[in-house]
Amino acid sequence: MQASELETLEEARRIAAALRAALPKEVDAVKQGITHKTLFYLIVARESLLHRVSGLADDTFSLIDAGQNLGAAILSRSMLESTAVLGFGSPPVFNGGQK
């Protein structure tokens, strides 16, 4: 790998670590003041997708370290697709109502 590729990979690892550290352990409707089931289920779906992306990132880095680039590419695509679902559901529920 070239130096720029290694820097990009290290940046991706830092981003994945930050995401992993920010993942909530639970979604509590009462603590968050959620009164509607639909909103609660959307938030649970969002958190599930974030956990999925984090898990896929960890597995992708393991495959890259093992030199299994095809498997890493497949998992990277899965991460991209999961992230796209997050982006698709973004306005207005998934981003706190901001446009």
C-alpha positions as a Markdown table, in Angstrom:
| # | Residue | x | y | z |
|---|---|---|---|---|
| 1 | Met | 0.0 | 0.0 | 0.0 |
| 2 | Gln | 1.1 | 3.5 | -0.7 |
| 3 | Ala | 1.5 | 6.1 | 2.1 |
| 4 | Ser | -1.7 | 7.9 | 1.1 |
| 5 | Glu | -3.7 | 4.7 | 1.2 |
| 6 | Leu | -2.3 | 3.9 | 4.6 |
| 7 | Glu | -3.2 | 7.4 | 5.9 |
| 8 | Thr | -6.8 | 6.9 | 4.5 |
| 9 | Leu | -7.1 | 3.5 | 6.2 |
| 10 | Glu | -5.9 | 4.9 | 9.5 |
| 11 | Glu | -8.4 | 7.8 | 9.2 |
| 12 | Ala | -11.1 | 5.2 | 8.5 |
| 13 | Arg | -10.1 | 3.3 | 11.6 |
| 14 | Arg | -10.3 | 6.5 | 13.7 |
| 15 | Ile | -13.8 | 7.2 | 12.4 |
| 16 | Ala | -14.9 | 3.7 | 13.0 |
| 17 | Ala | -13.5 | 3.8 | 16.6 |
| 18 | Ala | -15.3 | 7.1 | 17.2 |
| 19 | Leu | -18.6 | 5.6 | 15.9 |
| 20 | Arg | -18.2 | 2.6 | 18.1 |
| 21 | Ala | -17.5 | 4.7 | 21.1 |
| 22 | Ala | -20.7 | 6.8 | 20.4 |
| 23 | Leu | -23.0 | 3.8 | 20.1 |
| 24 | Pro | -25.7 | 3.7 | 22.7 |
| 25 | Lys | -26.2 | 0.5 | 24.7 |
| 26 | Glu | -30.0 | 1.0 | 24.7 |
| 27 | Val | -32.8 | 3.1 | 23.4 |
| 28 | Asp | -35.0 | 4.2 | 26.3 |
| 29 | Ala | -38.3 | 5.9 | 25.2 |
| 30 | Val | -39.0 | 7.3 | 28.6 |
| 31 | Lys | -35.6 | 8.9 | 29.1 |
| 32 | Gln | -35.7 | 10.4 | 25.6 |
| 33 | Gly | -39.3 | 11.7 | 26.0 |
| 34 | Ile | -40.6 | 9.6 | 23.1 |
| 35 | Thr | -44.3 | 9.3 | 23.2 |
| 36 | His | -45.1 | 7.7 | 19.8 |
| 37 | Lys | -44.4 | 4.1 | 18.9 |
| 38 | Thr | -43.6 | 4.9 | 15.3 |
| 39 | Leu | -40.9 | 7.4 | 16.3 |
| 40 | Phe | -39.5 | 4.9 | 18.8 |
| 41 | Tyr | -39.3 | 2.2 | 16.2 |
| 42 | Leu | -37.6 | 4.5 | 13.7 |
| 43 | Ile | -35.0 | 5.4 | 16.3 |
| 44 | Val | -34.5 | 1.7 | 17.1 |
| 45 | Ala | -34.0 | 1.1 | 13.4 |
| 46 | Arg | -31.5 | 3.9 | 13.1 |
| 47 | Glu | -29.5 | 2.6 | 16.1 |
| 48 | Ser | -29.6 | -0.9 | 14.7 |
| 49 | Leu | -28.2 | 0.3 | 11.4 |
| 50 | Leu | -25.4 | 2.2 | 13.2 |
| 51 | His | -24.5 | -0.9 | 15.1 |
| 52 | Arg | -24.5 | -2.8 | 11.8 |
| 53 | Val | -22.2 | -0.3 | 10.2 |
| 54 | Ser | -19.8 | -0.4 | 13.2 |
| 55 | Gly | -19.7 | -4.2 | 13.2 |
| 56 | Leu | -19.1 | -4.3 | 9.4 |
| 57 | Ala | -16.3 | -1.8 | 9.8 |
| 58 | Asp | -14.6 | -3.9 | 12.4 |
| 59 | Asp | -14.9 | -7.0 | 10.3 |
| 60 | Thr | -13.7 | -5.1 | 7.2 |
| 61 | Phe | -10.5 | -4.0 | 9.0 |
| 62 | Ser | -9.8 | -7.5 | 10.1 |
| 63 | Leu | -10.1 | -8.8 | 6.5 |
| 64 | Ile | -7.8 | -6.0 | 5.3 |
| 65 | Asp | -5.2 | -6.9 | 7.9 |
| 66 | Ala | -5.5 | -10.5 | 6.8 |
| 67 | Gly | -5.0 | -9.6 | 3.2 |
| 68 | Gln | -8.4 | -10.8 | 2.2 |
| 69 | Asn | -9.3 | -7.8 | 0.0 |
| 70 | Leu | -12.3 | -9.3 | -1.9 |
| 71 | Gly | -14.1 | -10.0 | 1.4 |
| 72 | Ala | -13.2 | -6.5 | 2.6 |
| 73 | Ala | -14.6 | -5.0 | -0.5 |
| 74 | Ile | -17.8 | -6.9 | -0.1 |
| 75 | Leu | -18.2 | -5.8 | 3.5 |
| 76 | Ser | -17.4 | -2.2 | 2.5 |
| 77 | Arg | -20.2 | -2.3 | 0.0 |
| 78 | Ser | -22.5 | -3.6 | 2.7 |
| 79 | Met | -21.4 | -0.7 | 4.9 |
| 80 | Leu | -22.2 | 1.7 | 2.1 |
| 81 | Glu | -25.6 | 0.2 | 1.6 |
| 82 | Ser | -26.4 | 0.4 | 5.3 |
| 83 | Thr | -25.2 | 4.0 | 5.4 |
| 84 | Ala | -27.4 | 4.8 | 2.3 |
| 85 | Val | -30.5 | 3.5 | 4.3 |
| 86 | Leu | -29.5 | 5.9 | 7.1 |
| 87 | Gly | -29.3 | 8.7 | 4.6 |
| 88 | Phe | -32.5 | 7.8 | 2.9 |
| 89 | Gly | -34.3 | 8.0 | 6.2 |
| 90 | Ser | -32.6 | 11.2 | 7.2 |
| 91 | Pro | -35.2 | 13.9 | 6.7 |
| 92 | Pro | -36.8 | 14.7 | 9.1 |
| 93 | Val | -36.8 | 11.9 | 11.6 |
| 94 | Phe | -33.3 | 10.6 | 11.7 |
| 95 | Asn | -31.5 | 13.9 | 11.9 |
| 96 | Gly | -33.5 | 15.5 | 14.7 |
| 97 | Gly | -35.9 | 17.3 | 12.4 |
| 98 | Gln | -33.2 | 19.4 | 10.7 |
| 99 | Lys | -33.2 | 19.8 | 6.9 |
